[in-house]
């Protein structure tokens, strides 16, 4: 009844031997490359700067895997490990890749990191990348670097790239409570700058306030000088030059000081240094009301030949520049005019001497120079000043004191 059964058994065994008589079991090569993490989100990165992240390529297969290329779909993303390629990853080994995000414009960006290997499938393996470029604050400038008392300062904040859609909020702060700023300013989309107002209140002493604008990882500052709104003294010149002046011939020049603040200013003293310089007609202390001026007359009376220098130092109650120094200069020279004339050829009597007269600058008013009669037909005038024009006439005097008519006029210009 079971004659055919053994034959069927033999046939089944024979079939099994065909399937398994090949010398052992052949296992499939699973050379799988794993990428960790599965994606990278860089978040915000400053335009012009870079952010980095690490990617691990691990060979979880039984055979070595060769990584031949890393590709990116957006130039803002790159790999710092490209120079190490191609790279062979042994079974179980890890090859680390540093991915860099370097945005050149504001706004969100995405890309795909593709890893090309020699795996039999020939397919690339990749992960998603994302990041947002944020412009950097590069400048904060105001229309005033110094402000006296209270007022408003207009400031401008500037970015290194245009703001993205929706604009960019820049944070603002001040180191001094006397300067009140908005907490932030928004730079409109596609713009690189925006303005804001800083409100300044009066301070009691001079100080400096630091204004700061920041966004992301970038910041910039501006120094604003705060000056009390009070006593201020200004001068119409910073130096006085007397030029050349004859010895023992005083020359006077003036300088004007003005109370230019909002409060009265007291001038406590004015002192001089340098040979030949003096102050004429000023008495201190003196108080000037706002807008009021005083003229200080400085005289140069050289007693020696050559150049002289000095200083006029004015001390006041001004909150800034309490002591102002005016430089002085002049040169003493020996000017003199030598006059000669001829005695009258005909005279009714004996000539006892001569009187010499001088006028200045074309004036018709003549001044007698010699109280004693000149006995000779010469006279030296040692009282002339540089830069002046003088007219001279001579009259003879006889024995009874009668004077002759004036001689012809001689004009002399002193250099």
C-alpha positions, 0 to 999 in steps of 0.5 A: 500500500505504501510502495510509492512512499519511499520514492516520494521521500527520496525525491524530496530529499534530493530536492533538498540536497539541490537547494542546500548542497551548494557548500553553505549559506550565502549571506547578503552584503548590507553595506548601509550608511547611516546619517546623524542627525536626520536634519539640521536647523541652524536657526538665525545666523548673522549675514556675513558670519557663519554657523556650523553643525556636525554630521556623523556618517556611520557605516553599519554594513559589512563592507567598506563604503566610499564617500565620493562627494557632498553636494548642496542645493544652496550656496549658503550651505557648504561642508568644511570636510570636502578636502578630505574626500573621497573617504573610505569608511570601514564597517562600523566606522564613523566619518564626521562632516562639518556643515557650515551655514553662511548667509549672504542675504536676509531671510529663510533658506533651505537646502539638501545635503546629498552624500554620494557613495559607492553603494550598489544602489548608486543612490545618494543619501541626504538630509534637510538643512535650514537656516535664516539669515539675519542682517548685522548692525554695522553703524549707529550715528546721530546728528549731534555728538554733543548736546547742551541742556535738553533737546532731541537728537536724531539717530540712524541705525544701519545694517550690512544687508537689507531687511527681509520680508516683514522688516527687522527689529533692532533693540536700542538702549542707553547707558544714561537715564538722561537719554531716553530711547525707544526700546527698539526700531524696525527697519522696513523690508528691503531697507538697510537703515531707519531713524529714531529720536533720542530725547535728552534731559538737562544734566547737572554735570558734563557726562557721556552717554553710550547708545547701543543698537543690537540685533542677533549677535551684532551690536554697535555703539555711539557716544553722546556728550551731555553738557549742562545748559548753563554758564558758557563763555566764548571769545571772538579770537584765540590769539592776538598778534601785535606785529612790529611795534616801536620800542616804548610805543604802546599798541592796544588791541581788543578781544571780546568775551560773550556769555553765550549760555542760558545762565550768567557767567562770572569772570573771576580773573584775567592774567597775563604772561610775557614781557611787554603785555598788560591789560588796560581798563578791566576790573575783575571779578565781573558777571555777564548776563546771557548774551552780554559781552565785555571787551578786554584791551590788551596792550603791548609796550616793548622795552627790548628789541625782538619777538615777544610771546605771552598768554592771556588766561581768563578764568570764569565760572563757565561749566565747560572751558572754565579757563580760556588761554589766548596766545599773544605775540609781537615784535619790538623794533627801533623805528626813528625818523632822521630829519635834515634841512638847510638854513635860510639863505636870507634872514633879517636877523640871527637865527636862534634855532628851529622848531619841528612839527609833526602830524599823523596820517595826513591830519592838518593838526601838527604837534610840536616835537621839541620843547627846546630849540634845535640848534642844528639843522637836524632832528631825530624823531624816536616816537614813531610807530610801525605802519604809520604815515607822518608829515613834518614841517620846520620853522626857524626862530630868530633872536627875538622869538619870532618864527618863520613860515613853515617849511615845505612838508616832508612825508615819511611812511614807517614800515 
